[in-house]
Amino acid sequence: MRYMECDTPDNTIRRLKYADEGETIRLTFQWPVAIAQVYIFKVSGGFDIGEASPGDAKLFTLPEYKKLGGYMERKTPGEFTYYIFPFIRDAGEDVAVVQLDGGNRITFMAGQYEIKISIKEKTSPFSGVKTHEISLFSENPIGADALCYVKKENGYPSRINDGVTYPFAEPLPPGETLTRKITTKKNEFIRLFVRDTEKAAQYSLKLR
């Protein structure tokens, strides 16, 4: 989409803040005095305004902002960055106003992905092995390599490096998913973990 760099304080976003209000999030900022509307982009990865489509943004007006006391939307779990660009019309085209100081963007963690886990163990009486049947339930898709299971002898693993780690390499869709059946020795135990420890706070793993 077309954009131009900010050239005046009158079209600059300032004091951008985020508030968690339970089921919703609220963004507040000092509205630019020369602007009637803004583009709001919500992204979870890299972002380039030059490659963005206006259809990916929310066009938000000053009357809406005053009525709601900010920009509000239903909270979805994960880490997101919001970009707010003043919207202007120039030579009949829609234009986003870009500021280089970063004051128009904010990144935060919103809630957790709740994943319910069931692991059923079946031991064969005539062999030295047992089978672990893993099923997961999540209302949100789970990315490839987000989860792993750890196998340990003579007891359950207490952390991700307390045994041998095996990643779930495939993405998992929302809903109930039978991931796999795992065969181990009778004295081996498994437990699921978030593979990327830096993102562990984004997930809540619960046994059911």
N, C-alpha and C positions, 0 to 999 in steps of 0.2 A: 504494500500500500504506500501511498505517497506520504512523506513526512518532511518536516522542516525543524531546524534547531530553534530552541527558545531564544528570543531576542529582547525580552522585556520582563520585568518582575510581574507585570499584569497577567501573564499567561504561564506562571510558574506554580507547580504543586508544592506546598509546604506543609510541614507538621503532619505527615501521613502516619497514622497509628492504627493498630489492630486490637480488637477486643473480642474475646471468646464469651459468648452469651448462651452457653448450653447447646441448644440445637442449631444455633445460628452464629455467624460471625458478623462483625460490624467494622467497616473501615471509615475513619473520619480524617479529614484534612482541611486545610485552609483553601477554600474555593478561589480560584483565580478570578479577579474582578472583571477581566475583559472577556470571560468565557461563559457560554450558556450551556455547553454540553461537554462531556468527557468520554473518551473510550476507556473501558476497563478490561484488561486482559488478565486471565488467570492461567498460569502455566506451571508445569511440574518439572520442566527440564530447561534446555537452552531456549533462548528467544531472540529473534531479530525482527525489529519493527519493519524493516524493508521487505522481509519475506512474509510478513503476517497478512492475514486477510481480515477486512473489516467484519466479515461474518463470524469471526472467532471472538469478537469483543462484545461487551455489553455497552450500549450507548446510553449513558446516564445523564439526566438533566438536573439543572439547579433546583427547579421546583420539587423534583423527586427527593433530592438530597435534603432540602429544608423540611419536607413532610416527614421523612423517615429519621432524620437526625444522623444521616450518614448513608453509606452504601451497605445493604444487608443481603445475605444469602444463606441458604441452608448449608450447614457445615458438612463437609465430606472429609474423611480421614486422609492424612498424608501431609507431606511438606509441599507448600505451594508458594509461588511468587506472584504477586499482583503488580501490574504496571498500570498507571493511570496517565493518560495522555489527553491534554486539552484538545478539543475538536474545533476546527475552524473550516470555513468555506473559502477557497481561494481559486479564482478564475473558474468557478463552477465545479471544482473538485473538492472532495472530502480530504482533509489534511490532518494528520496527527502532529502535535507539537512535542518535540523531544527535548528534554533537558539533560545536560551532561553531568550534573552533580549527583544523580541518583536519588534525589529527593522524591521522585515520583514512583518509587518501587519499594516493596516491603515483602520479606520472606518470613514464614512462620510455619509451625507444626500445628495442624488442626486435628485433634482427636487421634484415635488409633484404629488400625484394621483389626477387628476381632476375628480370630480364627479358632473354631472349635475342633478339637482333635479327638479321635477315637482310635486306640490301638488295641486290637484283640490278639491275644497270644494263644496259639494252639500247639500243644506238645504231642508228638507221636510217641506212643508207649513202646514201639518196637524199633526206634532209631535214636540216634544221638542228636537230633535236630528239633527245632521248633519254628513255627511260622508266625510272623507278625503281619497282621492285616491293618493297613493304615487308611483311614478315611478322614476327610477334612470338610468343614462347612464354613463358608465365608460369603457375606453379602457382596463382597467386592472381588474383582479379579486379583490374583496373586502373581506377581512377576516371576519370570524364570530366575532360578538361583536365589530367590528370596529366602527359601527355607532349606533346611538340611536335617538329616538324622545322624545321630552319633551312636556308635555301637561300642559297648564296653563289656569286658568279662567280669563275672561275679558281682554285678551290681549295676544300678542305673547311673548313667552319666549325670554329673551335677552341673556341667558347663560345656561349652562348645568344644573346648580342647581337652576334655576329659574322656578320651577314647578316639576311635577312628571316625572321621567325618565323611559323609556321603551327601552331596548336594542333590536337590530336586531340580534337574536341569530344564524341565519343561514348565511353561506358564500354566496356571490353573484357573479355570473359569469360575464365575460366581456360582454359588449353590453347593450341592453335595457332590463330592469328588472322591471316588475310590482311587487312591493314588497308586498303590502297588502292594504286593505281598513280598515280604522279605524273609528269607530263610537264614537262620543262624544256628550256632551250637546251643545246646540246652543251657549252658552257663553264661550265655551272652544276652545282654539287654540293650534296648534302644530307647532313645528319647529325641523329640523334635526340638529344634532351635531355629532362631533367625540367623541366617548365615552371615550377613553383614552386620557386625556388632555396632557400627555407627548408626544403623537404621533400626536397631532393636526396639527403640522407644516408639516406633511407628506401629508396632504390632503387639497385640495381646493374645497369647496362646493359652487356651483354656481346655482342660480335659472335660469330656462329657461321658 
